[in-house]
Amino acid sequence: MAETSVSTARGPLSVSVGEVTGALGDSVTVLPIVVAVCALTPASLPHVLLAFGVFQVAWGVTYGVPMSVEPMKALAGLAIAGSITYPELAAAGLLVGAVLLVAGATGALSRLASLVGEPTVRGVQLAVALLLARAGVEAGLASVPLAAAGVAVVAVLTVAGRSNASALAVLGVGVALAVGRTGAPAPALPALSVFPTGTPALTGDALAGAAGQLAMTVGNAAVATAALCADLFDRDVSPDALGRSMGVTCLAAIPAGGLPMCHGSGGLAGKHEFGARTGGANLVLGGLYLAAVPIAGVVAAFPTPLLGVLLGVVALGLARTALDVGPADPDGGRDWGALAVTVAVGVVGLAWNVGAAFLLGLVAGRVRSRLASAG
């Protein structure tokens, strides 16, 4: 592919082989979650893809780097697992968006990050992973042979060293089976209206989900992503700027039928690993999402057992990240106290709710800090 580029205030945006492969690499984690949410809740896939397409392009041009735009995993995971309803998902996303916008505008995100320790953030990630795994097992039981076939696809690609492509491969098989069952969907554009798939409902569960999501967003989508922009792209992007853009995204996308969306260090690192170096990857991926909008109706027939396999793949990756707790000392020893907090938060999130788990993590973090100071 010949490389083309355009210049923006943030530098050139190239469209090359690396930008294309980087764009596809980012979709590995985004699409399985998006398809699962739209298959298991009233969320409309055409509206969701439209929002993702628009904001991929917007933030790629704005930041000039292959900025990740992905679902807010804590809220999406709770909705997939049935812990919150779609109206609660929308309300929680709007609340998180408002908090991020205000925090970013007032310069408070960097200060908030110091209050939410890494073990708490990872514990929330583990709780979401466990919820997704449980939902995946329940979905797979609808047809054990088909689920086993999906697992076999994942296993073969993993052994072949293509584990990053396993989710997309299962997704492709599921789409093919859905099209074979129902036929190709007639192209149609989504109706543009306010809250086309349900009015938000602010409940206790929505507030708990918002608290858990904020823990992940502050640590992973704001602070860690800002650090990666400097490390990988030599670009000075502040956590507060990222907070503002995530706030705008949620407050604009959700009323139009989109999902709560955020930036993410994992997605940004994934795009870089697959070859993306500029916001051109966002132009490619945004264009692909927009092109898929008219034919997105196939999701209604997506096989539930394969959906379970997708959830399992996402859960495994999220759990692996959550349990990767850093060393306790320069010699590389494992921080067992941090790991204990992470596991405790994850288990409480699975057994009770993510909001309670988040509060447990905050308290445990403060206790650990005081004991360390006293020692």
FENLINUR-V282271 format. One line per field, one symbol per residue. ss: DSSP state (2 for helix, 1 for strand, 0 for the rest). phi: phi as a letter, one per 40 degrees, with the letter a starting at -180 (. if undefined). A space follows every 10 residues. Layout:
ss: ???
phi: ???
This chain:
ss: 0001111100 1111102222 2222222222 2222222222 0000222222 2222222222 2220000001 1022222222 2000022222 2222222222 2222220022 2222200222 2222222222 2222222222 0002222222 2222222220 0022222222 2222222222 2200000000 0000000000 0002222222 2222222222 2222222222 2220000022 2222222222 2222220000 1100222222 2220000002 2222222222 2222222222 2002222222 2222222222 2200001000 0001022222 2222222222 2002222222 2222222222 22220
phi: .ccbabbbcc hcbcbbdccc cccccccdcc cdcccccccb bcdcddcccd cccccdcdcc cccgbcccbb cccccccccc cgcbccdcdc cccccccccc ccccccgccc ccdccbcddc dccccccccc cccccccccc ccacdccccc cccccccccc gbcccccccc cccccccccc cbgcccdacc ccacfcbicd bcbccccccc ccccdccccc cbccccccdc ccbfbcbcdc ccccccccdc cccccchccc bacacccccc cccchcbbcc cccccccccc ccdcbccccc bccdcccccd cccccccccc ccccccccac cgcccccccc cdcccccccc cbaccccccd cccccccccc ccccc
